[in-house]
């Protein structure tokens, strides 16, 4: 693979990091859960589309949806610490 080429997964991760920070950067539980749910809906839709018409474009859409879901599952969230000093 050439240096300038990048996988679909890496492209998706880069876009998500530009908008929401790196995986280790925390976001709210609400934002993470909303985006995980949306990703699941899109994965189901793209899988159905790929099954109906297994072409290159539909394959890439399915991979994009799976990468997005994976990123949101791994994204850190703010945790409320009962032991924290206020």
C-alpha positions in Angstrom: 0.0 0.0 0.0 1.3 3.5 -0.8 1.9 6.0 2.0 -0.9 8.2 0.9 -3.5 5.5 0.6 -5.7 4.8 3.7 -8.3 2.2 4.5 -11.9 3.1 4.8 -11.7 2.4 8.5 -8.8 4.9 9.0 -10.6 7.5 7.0 -13.7 7.1 9.2 -11.7 7.2 12.3 -9.9 10.4 11.2 -13.2 12.1 10.4 -14.7 11.2 13.8 -11.5 12.3 15.6 -11.7 15.7 13.9 -15.2 16.2 15.1 -15.1 14.4 18.5 -11.5 14.2 19.6 -9.3 11.1 19.9 -10.7 7.9 21.4 -9.1 8.7 24.8 -10.9 12.1 24.9 -14.1 11.8 26.8 -17.6 12.7 25.6 -20.9 12.5 27.4 -22.7 9.2 27.8 -25.6 10.7 26.0 -23.6 11.6 22.9 -21.9 8.2 22.8 -25.1 6.3 23.2 -27.0 8.4 20.6 -24.2 7.8 18.1 -23.9 4.1 18.9 -27.7 3.7 18.4 -27.5 5.6 15.1 -24.6 3.4 14.0 -26.5 0.3 14.6 -29.4 1.5 12.5 -27.1 2.4 9.7 -25.3 -1.0 9.9 -28.7 -2.8 9.7 -29.7 -0.7 6.7 -26.4 -1.1 4.9 -26.3 -4.8 5.5 -29.8 -5.1 3.9 -28.7 -3.0 1.0 -25.5 -5.1 0.5 -27.5 -8.4 0.6 -29.9 -7.1 -2.0 -27.1 -5.8 -4.2 -23.6 -6.9 -3.3 -21.6 -4.4 -5.2 -18.5 -2.5 -4.3 -20.3 0.7 -3.2 -22.6 -1.1 -0.9 -19.7 -3.1 0.5 -17.8 0.2 1.3 -21.0 1.7 2.9 -21.3 -1.4 5.1 -17.6 -1.2 6.2 -18.0 2.5 6.9 -21.0 1.8 9.1 -19.2 -0.9 11.0 -16.1 1.3 11.5 -18.3 4.1 12.9 -20.0 1.7 15.3 -16.6 0.3 16.4 -15.3 3.8 17.1 -18.3 4.8 19.2 -18.2 1.6 21.2 -14.5 2.3 22.1 -15.0 6.0 22.7 -14.4 7.0 26.3 -17.1 8.8 28.3 -17.2 11.1 31.3 -17.7 9.0 34.5 -19.2 10.5 37.6 -16.9 9.8 40.5 -18.7 9.5 43.9 -15.3 9.8 45.6 -14.4 13.1 44.0 -13.8 16.2 46.1 -16.3 18.9 45.4 
